[in-house]
Amino acid sequence: MEQSTGNNKRFTEEQREEATRRVLAGEKAVDLAVEYGCTRAYISLLKAQALDPDRFKRKFEGRLKLKLTDEEIARLKHLFDTSTPEDNALIPARESWSLDHGFQLAMKLFQKKPSVRAMKECMGEHIKRRPDFGDPKPKPPKPHHLNQLDPELAKDPDFVAYYLSPQAERIALREYEFALAEWEKRHPNGEEDGPYREPGDEDWQYPAMSPQRQFAPGQRVGKHAKSKGKPFTPPKKRRKKRR
């Protein structure tokens, strides 16, 4: 008996109905796979779809719920361009978008959780990138609110009670004052541009890198430089043990 090629060709509707009818009548899936030029697994799949169509219908509908339509993608892009996570009451409330905020917005508006690839294409340049190397001016802390916490921290009642207490706000304000004082020492003119420099390091430059040392073929370096013998000593031959 010939073996199936393993390459499933595209079946017409008549061929699919005929193969399904024959496999349900009792013919072997291996023989039908050889005759139709497909795999045995595909014939078994046609049989399973005919015996339990609701199972595959539910599975297909579950996948379809994850996909965003063109209108939904256009609405998400408009919100990404014209608003912030804080405007949409997302957690944590920030001014820059992230993938987590995008998933929250899609679930809030459409009750869908798309794939990471689809969300990245939808967000485009709004995904938070690593900031450029520099020394930005510290910003004053915002009044503590529950929507500024991560969802995991918001589940802890003790931490929430401390975060919303006046003591936590006083500590945040004190840290801001210390950070602002240090920043003003580094930037007496109040300029934010330029890389970070410590006080008194205005003439500091990156140290010049030494040129890469070139080695001759077979030259011993490091801890092997003072060893004797040829550069490439052949391994010793081991004698076979006599039995």
N, C-alpha and C positions, 0 to 999 in steps of 0.2 A: 504493500500500500504506500502510495506517495505521501510525503509529509507536506503540510501546509507551508507556504512561503513566509508567513508572518507579517505580510504587508496588507493591511486592510484597504481594499479599494473602495471607492465611493459607490454605495449601493443605490439603485433606483428604488422607488416606492414599491414597485411590483416585485422586485427581487427580495426586498426586506419582508414583505408580506408572505411570499412563497417560502422563504427560509424559515420564518416563524411558524408557518403552518406545518411544514414538514418535521421540524424538530419537536413540535408539540404532538405530532402523530406517532412519535416513537423512534424516528431515525436518529442515528448517532451524530453528535456534534462534530466528531473528527472527520467523518465521511463528508458531511456538508461543508466543512471548512476547506477540504481539498477540492471539492467541486466548485465552490464559489471563489476560491483563491483568497481566503481570509484566515484568521486564526480561530482556534476552537473557543477561545475566551469570548470572541465577538458573537458567535452563535449562542453561547450560553447566556450572554447579556440580552440578546433578543428574546430568549425564552423567559428569563427573569422579568423583563419588562412586560411581557404578555401575561404572565401569571399574577404579578402584583404591580399594576400601573400606578396606583396611588403612592406607593413608596418612592418611585422615581419622580413623580410629579411634585411631591413635597420637597424632595432634595433639590430639584431645579428651582422651585419658588424660593427656597432659603438662600440660594446663591444670588438670585435676581434681586433680593432685597438689599444686598450690599452695594449694588451698582447705582451710581448717581446718574440722573438724566441730564440732558443738556441744559434744561431750565434751572435745575438745582445747582449745577456747576456755575452757571452764570450768576446766580444769586449769591453763592458763596464767594466768588471772586469780587463781586461788588462790595460785599461786607468786609472782605479783607482789605480792599483799597480805601474804604471810607470810614472805617471804625476800628476800634481796639478791643482786646478781650475785656477790658474794664467796662466799655460801653455795652457789651452784650451780657454782662453779669456772669462771666466765666471765672472759674477758680483755677489757679490764683489770679487775682486781678492785677494785670500788668499792662504796659503800653506796647509791648512787642508781642508778635504772634509766635506760637510754637506749634508743633504737630499735635500735642495734647490738646491745645486750645481748638485746633481745627476739627479734631474728632469730637470734642464736646459740642461744638457749634453744629456739626452735621447731625449728631444725635438729637440735639435740642430742636432743630428745625424740621428734620425729615425722619427721625428715628432710624437712621442708617449709620453703620460704621464701615466706611469704604476701606479699601486696601491702602497700605502705606504709599505705594507707588502712585495711586490715583490722587491721594491727598497732597503729595509733594508736587505733582503736576498742577493741581488746582491752586495751591498756595503760591507757587513760583518763588519770587524774590522776597516774600514776606516771612519765610522761614528764618528763624533767628540764627545769625552767623556769629562766629567768634569775633569779638570786637578787636579793632586794630590796637597795636601796641602803643600805649600812651598813658597819660595821667589826667583823666577827666576830673572836673570839679565835683565834689560830693554834693548830692541833692538832699534837701531836708527830708526827714521821714514823714510819711503820711500817717494820719490817724489810724490806729489799729482797728481793723475790721475783720470779721470772720471770713469773708470771701477772699482775703489775701493769703490765707493758709492753704497748704497742700491738702488734698482730701484725706491722706493718711493721718496728718497731724490734727485735722479737724475732728477726728474720731476720739481723740484723747480728751476727756473732760477736764483733767487737771491742767494740761497744757493750754487749753482754750481759756480757762479761768485766769491763768497767769498772763497769757498774751493780751487779754482784754483789760487787765488791771492797770491802774495809773502808774504803778511801779515800772512795768515793762515799757510804757511810753517815756517815762523819765530816763530810763537806761538808754533807749534808742536815741533820744535827743542828746544825751551826754556823749554818746559815741559819735554822733554827727558833729558836735562841736569840736571834739578832739581831732577828727579826720579833717575838718575844715581848717583848723589851726595848722596842722601839718602841711596841708596843701598850700596854704598861703605862704608858708616858709619856703616851699619849693618854687612857688610862682609869685614873686613879689609884685610883678606887673599885672597879675590877674589873667594871664594868657593860658589857654588850655591846649594850644597846639604844641606839637613837639613831643619826643619821647621822654620817658621818665628820667629824671636826674636828681641825684642827692644834692643837698646844699653844699656848694663849694666845688662841684664837679662840672663846671661850665666848659672846661678845656679837656674833659675826659674823652678819649677815643677808644674804639675797639682795638685791642692789641693785634699787631700784625702776626699773621700765621706763618710759621716757618715752612719753607718749601718742603715738599714731600721727598724723603730720602730715597734715592734709587739704589737698588741692590743688584749685584751681578748674579747671573744664574748660578745657583749652587752655593752661594755665599751663606755662611752660618751667621745668624743674628741672635741677639738676646742672650739667654743663658747658654746657648750652644756655640757662641762665638769662640770661646777659648778651648773648646773640645778638640781632641786630636782625631786624625783619620780623614778620610775622604769626605767631601760634602754630602754625598749620597752613599752611605754604607749599606750594602745589600744585606738583607736579613739573614741570620744564621739558619742553616738547614738543620732541621730536627731529624734525629735518627729514629727510625721506626723501631718500636719495641718488639722484641722477639717473644713470641707466644710459647 
